[in-house]
Structure formats: C-alpha cells, structure tokens
C-alpha cells in the first residue's frame, strides 16, 4: 500500500492556537490499516510520530517537529446495542466531538450533551477526560470500553476502569506515552427526550458564549484545583474563597491567576485573556516561547502568592 505522506506542513494551520513551525512529515490515515502502515514506516526509519486530533489542546513549537504528524481515521459512529433505557454506540477516535454530540441529539441519546461546544476529537477527549466543570461531568463517566493500538501493533480492548479516569486525565495521559493509540470508544448512553437534551445544550452554549474569550487559543491552560485533594491551602486563602468554589470542591485556576493581577498581561504576541484569565490568546503571531513564558510567569506568581502549583491541561509538541 502506497502512503501519500506530505512534507513540510505548517503545524500552525493544524492547531487552534495557530502556533507552530513546520512538521517534516504529515499523514492523514483513512483506516486502521493505513494507520498501522504509516507507523511501521516511521519506526523503520526511526522517525518520531505524534497522533494529532484537532490540535485543540496542543502548544506546538515554533521551531517545528522533526517527525511525522498523523491524523486518525474519522469514519464512523455505530449503534451497537439498543434497549428501552440504555443504548451503546461505538465511535472512531478521529470523529469530531461536535459531530458525536449532534448525532446523540438526533438519536435521543443523553450523556454527552454536556460536551457541546468543545472542539477536538473523541480520542483526544477520552485521553484527557474532557469535562464540563459546572455539573462535574466528564466524558469518562460514559465510557464502556476503548480499542487501543499497542506499540507492538496488536489491537486490544480495555474496559473503562483500566483508564483510571480522574479530573482532566486518564491512565494514558499519566503514562506519558504517545505510542498507545486510541482507535475507537464504546459509550453507554440513556434514551431521553430530544427537547430535554436540546435545552441542556442551549444552556451550556449560552454559558460558553459569555465565558469563553474570542481569538486563537486552546481553551483553559491550567487544571482547576480540587480542594479536597489539596490539604495545603492557607488559612488566608480559605477565607477568601467564594462559597460557590467550596460547595463545588474546586478553585478555578482563572480565579487564582486573576488574584495575582495577571488578567490582560501581554508578552510578545500572546496575552492572558482579559475576559477569562485561564485562557492565553494568540493576539499577534505569537511564538511558542511567548506562550511558554506566560505559562511560567503565571505558575511562579500563583505559587508565590498561594503556595499552589498549577498543572497544565495542554501538552507540548516539539
């Protein structure tokens, strides 16, 4: 099988940050066979490879990537089992999250409507356990099993509990291994009235419209702080916390950044959003180092003021 591998592709055009130099190679797989073949091609030549979804959670180096970026197949959403109350669907990892949310609305399936308006693919969403913080919903809650392509070329299926889904993370993300690839995901969803699903989607979209800054970004840069897992909160910080944070059990990273006076802070072509301080916006042809420097400054000041470590939601590609 011949592979149509492109050369010297602009990474900036493949990421929502619109940041990144040239990828030496780029390939879009149409099926699992092509995916396995291109990985074999890279391994034989000792070329690093990186699986790229919609580039909505990636900060790519302005110096580029010397390996091959691979896009996954995005062919199918399949109904697997139907019942009076619960239904099972299987979704290819490359399918856009927005497409799946629309499919579920059309079919009257509830469970994934909370992820309306989130960019990215199913594989990326499961890998990072994407969620909707206001209702403490995470995509891992609906996962039954996941088909994986292992480094040795074997395809295996793992049940949801293997992934150890936690806030904005999973076992795959914690393994720091990009060599285990999500191929497809099975979800267990509940039959529900379409109007009820649509109403939830509208409410969430209204919140997102008012709360999410415009411009090129990757969404939230840092994870929020889980109060019950952080036993080192200072007495003064506890007194400052709004009751809504305590009730929900999380401190928004954006609030901490705002308290440090960093809202609207600019560096090079990048800026901490004046609307939501957990967003960094590419305002004028930002370089990756501009954004990395803003990240470092933010982490340093939050640590100094609150003795809290901010951890990244995004990942670096270099």
N, C-alpha and C positions, 0 to 999 in steps of 0.2 A: 504494500500500500504506500503510495507516494504521499508525502506530507507537504502541504502548502505553508511553509514556515516563512513568515515575514521577517525582515531585518530592519534594525534602527527605527523602531516605532516610538513615537512620543508618549511617555508614560503620563504626562500631564493631561493628555486627551482621554485617558482611561480612568482618571480618578476625580472624585468630586471636589478635591482641594485644588485641582488644576495646577498641581506642583509635580515636578519630576523631570529628569533628563530623558535620555534615550534608553530603551530596552534593546539589547543587542539582538534578541530574537523574540518573536511573538507568534502564538499559535492558538487558534480557536478550534477546539475539538467539537465534532458533530455527534460523536457517540463514544461509548466506553472503549471500543476497540481503538479508535484514534487516540484517545487519551492515553491508553497503555502504550501504544506505539511511540507517541511523542516523548513519553517519559523514558522509555527504553533508548530512544535516540539521544536524549540528553545524558543519560547515565553512561552510555558507551563513549561519549565524548568528554565526560567529566565536566559537564556544563550544569551549573546550579539551575534549579527550576522553582518557580513560585506560582501557586494557584491564585488567580485573581478573579474575584467576583465582579461587583460593580465599582470597586475601588472607593467605596463609601466609608471605609474605616482604616484607610492607609495613608501614611505620610511617606511618599517616595523621595529618595534622594535626588537633588538637582544634578548630582554627578552621574545619574543613570544607574542601570542594572546590567551587569555583565553576563547574565544568564538569559533564560527564556521564561517569559510570562505566558501562562496557559489559562485560557478561558474554558470553563466546563460546558458540557452539553446542557441545553436548556429546553428539552423537547416536551416533557410530559408531566401531566397531573393525572393520576389514575385512581379511579374509585375501586377500592379493594373489597370492602365488606359493607353491607348495608343492614341496618337494623331499625327497629321502631324508634329508638332513642339515640343510639350511637352509630357513627359511621367511621370507617377507616379509609384514608387516602394515602397514596404514595406519590411523592413529588421529587423530580430530579433536582439535584443540588444547584444547578445553574438557573433554575426558574426564578424570576424576579419575585420578591416578596409581595409587591403590589399586585402582580398577576394572580398570585395564590389567594390574596385577600379578596379580590374581585370574584374569583371562582367560588370561594366559600359563600359569599353573599348570594350569588346566582343559585347555588345549590341548597341554600338554607342551612349552612353548617356553622356552628358557633364554636369559638375557642381562639381564633386567630384574628378576629376583628380589631383587637387591641393594637395590632401592629400596622394599622393603616397609616400611610404617610411615611413609613420608614423605608429609606432606599436600601438597595442591596439584594443579595440572592439568598435563597433558602440555606445553602451550605454555610455562608458566612453568618447568617442569623443564628443557626444552631451552634456553630463553632464558638461564637461569642455569647450565646444565650441572650439574644436581644430581648428587650422588655419595654414595658410601659410602667414607669415608676409610680404614677399616681394610684393605680389599682394593684400595684405589686404583681403584675402579670409578666411572666417570662415564657418564651417560646418552648423552653424545655418542659414546661408543665404539660404540653400536649403531645410530646414525642413518645412514640411506642418503641421504635427501633430505627437504626441507621445502618445503611450499607456502606462499607468502607473499602477503599482500595489500599491495601497494605504495601509497604516498601518492597516486599518480595513479589509483588504482582498478584497476590491472592486477594480475592474479594470475599469479605466476611460480613456477617451481620451482628451488630451489638445492640442489646436492649438498652432502654433509656437509663436505667440505674448505673450502667457502666460509665456513663459520661460524667457522673458526679456534678450535675448542673447546680451552679450557685450563681449569685448575683453577677451578671455580665461575664460569666466564664464557664468553662467546662474542662473535662479532663484533657481533651485535645489541645485546648489553648494553654493549659498549665504544663503540658508535656513539652511545650516549646518545639514541637516537631511539625514541620510543614510537609512531611513526607507521608503522613496518613491522610488520605483524601476522602472527603465525604462524597458519595455518589448519589444517594437518594435517601429520603427520610419518610418514615411512616408516621402519620398523625392520627390520634383518636379525637374525633370532634363530635359535638352534640347537635342533633337536629333542632332547629329553632326557627321561629317566625322571622321572615326576611325583614319586616319592618323594625323589629326589635334590634336585629343586627345592624341595620342601616342607621338607626338612631344612635347607637353606640359609636359607630364610625363617625357620624357627623359631629358628635360632641367632642371626640378626640381630635378631629381635624380642626375644629374651631380653636381648641386649646393650642394645638401645634401652630396654627396660623398666627396666633397672637404672641406665642412664646419663642418661636424659632426665628433667628435672625436671617435676613436675606444675604446672599453672597455665597462665594465658594468656600465651603467648609466640609468637615467630616462629622458634623454633629458634635455631641459632647466629647471633649478631650479627656476628661478625668472621670473616674468612677466616683459615685457618691459614697459617703462614709456611713457604714452600718453601725449605729450607736451601740447595739448590744454586742458587737464584736470588737469594739474599741473601748477598752477599760481605762484608757489613759486621758480621757477628756478632763481638762482642767475645770476647777470649780467655777472660775470666772466665765468660761465658755458655756458651761451648763446653764448659768444664769442668763446668758444672752440668747439662748436658743428659743425660737418661736415654738409654741406648744404644738403646732402642726407637725414640726420636724420630730419632736419627741413621740408624738402619737403614731407617726408613720414609721419611726425607728430608723430614719436616715437623715443625714445632714447633706443637703445639696452641695456639691463641690462649688457650684457657681456662687452660692451664698458666701462660702469661706473666701473665695477669690475676691468677691465684691467688698468684703470686710477689710481686705488688705489694700483697698483703694486702686485695684488694677483694672477695673472696668474701663474700657476705652483705650487702654495703654497700647501704643504702637511701637513697632520695631521693624525697620526695613519696610517691606511690602505687606506685613502682617499686622493684625490688630486683634486684641482681646475685645470681643463684641461689647458695644455699649448697651446692648439690649439684654444679653444673656452672657454672663461672664465665664461660663464653661464652654463657650464657643470661641474659636480663633478663626478669623476671616481673612482670606487672601484678598486684600483690597487693591494691590497694585503689583502684580507679577512677583509675588513673594517667592523667595528661595526657601528650600527646606531648612537651611540653617536659621533663617529668621524665625520660623515657627518653633524649631527646637530650642532656640534661645528663649523665646517667650515661655515655653513649657518649663524650662529650667528656672527662670526667674519666678514664675508662679509657684512651683514646688518649694523653692527656697523660702519665699516670703510666708507662705501658709505654714510651713514647718516652724519658722521662727516665731510667728505670732500665736499659733495654736498648738504647736508640737504634734501636728498631724501630717502624715505622709499621704500625698495624693498619688494615686496609681492610675496609669494610663488605660483608657478604653481602646485607644487606637494602637496600631502596630507600625513599625518602621520597615520600609523596604529599601535596601541599599546594596 
